[in-house]
Amino acid sequence: MGIPFRKMHGLGNDFVVFDARNQAFALSKADAVAIADRRAGVGCDTIVILEPAEGKADLRARFINADGGDVSTCGNASRCIASLLFAETGWDTARIETAAGVLECWRAGDDVSVDMGWPRLDWREIPLAEPADTLHLPFVSALKDPVGVSMGNPHAVFFVDDAEAVDLPAIGPGIEHAPLFPERVNVEVATVLSPDRIRMRVWERGVGVTQACGSGACATLVAAARRGLTGRKATLALDGGDLVIEWRHDDHVIMTGPAVTSFVGEIDEALLPSRRSPSE
């Protein structure tokens, strides 16, 4: 029998979503890599597994990147999950349990808003390999002087004159795996266009260049506001479209943007290495 899934995306940051709320579903690292493969699998940036909540939430979400590595949270995927719950229940709000905490979500017209919680700004929380001023990290490669922010996952935000001109595929891997970042790091390059608009591109750890990154957009707005480059609310123009990010005065970061279902289908179990017979 095939394994049902749903393909979704938020601004082109795409996900394969499995519903394991009624029946447990496990994937090996090799399974995840096979599913995420854009030629031989379904293709995605991140795999999402929906499970029963362990705490006071509507469900629990696990996130697995295209390289098979677990990640604590994903902003764009959380909007997609919330949109599924809204469609199922008719609710206007939802609570999603993640490894980074419970995310509050609500309808925002045709879009979805997610409370991504508060930014972690201490060097230990990002984490870094050594003490450092996270507003001006002592890091130099092809880029320099990033801001360190954790939104439940680590980010290094570089402000540049022209984000379009940065060769992210060339420099992203070296920054992601730099010794300063023991858990690796997501890399954002950002150009401030006005006090309320930022152009941002992203290299996601374990994935590569993606069309959008919700937590990265949040980290970038926080970094820009900390540097005095913008106010506490701005539109982030990503490769896949726009997100509105607000760093409220209660320290919570709110992300608002679209969530789309592309298609539904079934995966043949023969795709998954863990489920093949030894002779295959």
C-alpha positions in Angstrom: 0.0 0.0 0.0 1.1 3.6 -0.6 1.9 6.0 2.2 -0.4 9.1 1.9 1.3 12.5 2.0 0.5 16.2 1.2 2.9 18.5 -0.7 2.7 22.1 0.7 4.8 25.3 0.5 5.1 28.7 2.0 6.6 31.1 -0.6 8.2 28.2 -2.4 9.8 26.7 0.7 8.3 23.3 0.2 7.4 20.4 2.5 6.2 16.8 2.3 3.7 16.4 5.1 2.8 13.0 6.7 -0.1 12.6 9.1 0.9 10.2 11.9 -1.8 11.4 14.4 -3.7 8.1 14.2 -0.9 5.7 13.3 2.7 6.0 14.2 5.1 6.7 11.3 8.9 6.5 11.4 11.5 7.5 8.8 15.2 6.6 8.8 17.6 9.3 7.7 18.0 7.4 4.4 14.2 7.4 3.9 14.1 11.2 4.4 16.8 11.8 1.9 15.1 9.6 -0.7 11.7 11.4 -0.2 13.4 14.8 -0.4 15.3 14.0 -3.6 13.9 16.2 -6.4 14.7 13.7 -9.2 13.9 10.3 -7.7 11.6 11.2 -4.8 8.8 13.7 -4.2 11.2 16.6 -3.6 11.2 19.1 -0.8 13.2 21.3 1.5 11.8 19.7 4.7 9.7 16.7 5.7 7.0 17.3 8.3 5.5 14.5 10.5 2.3 15.4 12.4 1.8 13.5 15.6 -0.5 13.7 18.7 0.5 16.5 21.0 2.3 15.6 24.2 1.3 18.8 26.0 -1.4 21.4 25.7 -1.4 21.8 21.9 -3.5 20.7 19.0 -0.8 18.5 17.5 3.0 18.0 17.5 5.1 18.5 14.5 8.5 17.0 13.7 10.7 18.5 11.1 13.4 16.7 9.1 15.6 18.5 6.6 16.5 17.3 3.1 19.8 15.8 4.4 17.9 13.7 7.0 18.8 15.8 10.0 16.2 16.8 12.6 15.5 20.5 13.1 13.6 22.1 16.0 11.2 24.4 14.2 10.2 25.7 10.8 8.2 28.9 10.4 6.9 28.4 6.9 6.0 24.8 7.6 4.1 25.9 10.8 1.9 28.2 8.7 1.1 25.2 6.4 0.3 23.0 9.4 -2.0 25.7 10.9 -3.8 26.0 7.5 -4.5 22.3 7.6 -5.9 22.5 11.1 -8.1 25.5 10.1 -9.4 23.5 7.1 -10.1 20.4 9.2 -11.8 22.2 12.1 -13.0 25.6 11.0 -11.0 27.1 13.9 -9.3 30.5 13.6 -6.5 29.6 16.0 -4.2 26.6 16.5 -1.4 25.5 18.8 1.5 23.5 17.3 4.0 21.7 19.6 7.6 21.7 18.3 10.9 20.8 19.8 11.5 24.6 20.2 8.2 25.1 22.1 4.5 25.6 21.3 3.7 28.0 18.5 0.5 30.0 18.5 -1.1 30.4 15.1 -4.1 32.3 13.8 -5.9 33.3 10.6 -4.8 36.7 9.1 -7.3 37.1 6.3 -6.1 34.8 3.5 -2.7 34.4 5.3 -1.6 32.7 8.5 0.3 34.4 11.4 2.6 32.5 13.7 4.0 33.6 17.0 7.6 32.4 16.7 8.4 33.2 20.3 11.3 35.4 21.4 14.7 35.6 19.8 17.6 34.1 21.7 20.5 36.6 21.6 23.1 35.2 24.1 26.1 33.4 22.5 25.2 30.2 24.5 21.7 30.1 23.2 22.6 30.3 19.5 24.9 28.4 20.2 28.5 29.6 19.5 31.6 27.7 20.2 33.1 30.5 22.3 31.9 33.8 24.0 31.2 36.6 21.5 29.1 39.7 21.0 26.2 38.4 19.0 25.5 41.8 17.5 28.9 41.7 15.8 30.2 38.2 15.5 33.9 37.8 15.0 33.5 36.0 11.8 35.2 36.7 8.5 34.9 34.7 5.2 33.7 36.0 1.9 31.3 37.9 4.2 32.0 39.4 7.6 30.4 41.0 10.7 27.2 38.9 11.0 24.5 39.2 13.7 23.9 36.0 15.6 20.2 35.1 16.4 18.5 31.9 17.4 14.8 31.5 16.7 14.9 28.0 18.0 17.5 27.3 15.4 20.8 29.2 14.7 21.1 32.0 12.2 24.0 34.3 11.0 22.6 37.4 9.3 25.0 39.3 7.0 24.0 42.8 5.9 25.4 43.5 2.4 25.0 46.2 -0.2 23.4 43.9 -2.7 21.9 40.5 -1.6 21.4 39.6 -5.3 25.1 39.7 -6.0 26.1 37.2 -3.2 27.0 33.8 -4.5 25.2 31.8 -1.8 25.8 28.3 -3.3 29.6 29.0 -3.2 29.9 30.5 0.2 27.0 28.9 2.1 28.5 25.5 2.9 31.7 27.0 4.4 29.7 29.3 6.7 27.2 26.6 7.7 30.0 24.3 8.8 32.3 27.0 10.3 33.8 26.0 13.7 32.2 29.0 15.4 28.8 27.2 14.9 28.9 23.8 16.6 25.3 23.0 15.5 25.9 24.5 12.1 24.1 27.7 11.1 21.5 29.1 8.7 23.0 31.9 6.6 21.0 35.0 5.6 22.3 37.8 3.4 20.1 40.9 3.6 20.0 44.4 2.0 17.9 47.1 3.8 15.9 48.8 1.2 14.0 51.1 3.5 13.1 51.3 7.2 10.2 48.8 6.6 11.5 46.6 3.8 14.4 44.2 3.6 15.6 42.0 0.7 16.8 38.7 2.0 18.2 35.5 0.6 19.0 32.3 2.6 21.2 29.3 2.7 19.5 26.7 5.0 21.6 24.3 6.9 21.1 20.8 5.7 19.2 22.0 2.6 21.0 24.7 0.7 19.5 27.8 -1.0 15.8 27.9 -0.5 13.0 30.2 -1.8 12.1 31.3 1.7 12.9 30.7 5.4 10.4 31.8 8.0 12.7 31.6 11.0 15.4 33.3 8.9 13.1 36.2 8.0 12.4 36.6 11.7 16.1 36.4 12.6 16.9 39.0 9.9 14.3 41.5 11.2 15.5 41.1 14.7 19.1 41.6 13.5 18.2 44.7 11.5 16.2 46.2 14.4 19.1 45.5 16.8 21.5 47.3 14.5 19.1 50.3 14.2 18.7 49.7 10.4 14.9 49.3 10.5 12.0 49.5 12.9 10.5 46.5 14.6 8.2 45.7 11.8 9.1 45.2 8.1 8.3 43.3 5.0 10.9 40.7 4.1 11.2 40.2 0.3 12.4 36.7 -0.2 13.1 34.8 -3.4 9.6 33.2 -3.2 7.7 36.3 -2.1 7.0 38.5 0.9 6.7 37.8 4.6 5.6 40.4 7.2 7.6 40.2 10.4 7.0 42.1 13.6 9.2 42.0 16.7 6.7 43.1 19.3 7.5 45.0 22.4 6.7 41.9 24.5 9.7 40.3 22.7 7.7 37.9 20.6 8.3 37.7 16.9 5.2 37.4 14.7 5.4 36.1 11.1 2.6 36.5 8.6 2.4 35.0 5.1 0.7 32.5 2.8 0.4 28.7 3.0 -0.5 26.6 0.0 -1.3 22.9 -0.7 0.3 21.9 -4.1 -1.1 18.3 -4.3 -1.8 15.1 -2.4 -0.6 11.6 -3.2 0.9 8.4 -2.1 4.5 7.2 -1.8 5.4 3.7 -2.9 7.1 2.0 0.0 9.7 0.8 -2.5 11.1 4.3 -2.4 12.1 4.0 1.2 15.4 2.2 1.9 14.3 1.0 5.3 11.3 -0.8 3.9 13.0 -2.6 1.0 13.8 -6.3 1.2 17.5 -7.2 1.3 17.4 -8.4 -2.2 16.3 -5.1 -3.7 
